[in-house]
């Protein structure tokens, strides 16, 4: 139960990060740079205080995938925060959670994992939800913002694929290295957007400390320590509390309101993605069904001949 509370607390904190970011007067790249920098320093301090040692230099291939996951994460966060300016925190976060469906769709190709009927149904429901969230009927959503948010879903999939290939680098070491790689991405993005000069207003400082120390450092510690004690299926299902929290917080603190069609789309994305994560017994193959049928037919013929 303790692991469950830790994991849920981390997801709620992650869901509030977009709301906190809206109070920071800086570009998306600058916000992510400060968030990752402070968060990485906090986790690095925890890593050193706990007297752990880095082992990444012993696993060059895994280190390369760790860096790739960090690059994908940094780019995902920057673009996601930029999409907040066009379609709001709640909807952008929901569209970002199309990422797990992309992972499910390509897992058979990349990881030789079997795709089950519920995954196919879940993918279809999520795609319907994306269309509804796009506001095609109401015409109330910025298509560029939707494109940005959906691109973060692709980056999320890259992040997951790279993370799966990053064994045996795991735990706190993986997170620290990942944040360092994301920091490089933020630096490059700052170079091409607003430069390295960051002028924070007095109101922005508490928000940046909140999103860095609590929203990144504390949340990551709770997230990974909580996940360690949960089954993979439970972690996947609980994971959808983050977009739910983001929608709730954005409505409560930012006054973001969705139309009835978009609410239906949000329900489709959440329910479809959650349904695709569940495990069901595989359907029996046609061969397994036909064998007993042949036995029954043979028995019937035998009895008929006796009569």
Helices and strands as residue ranges (DSSP letters): H 2-21, H 28-49, G 56-58, H 60-87, H 89-96, H 99-110, H 117-133, H 143-164, H 171-192, H 202-209, I 210-218, H 219-227, H 232-238, H 241-253, H 260-277, H 286-306
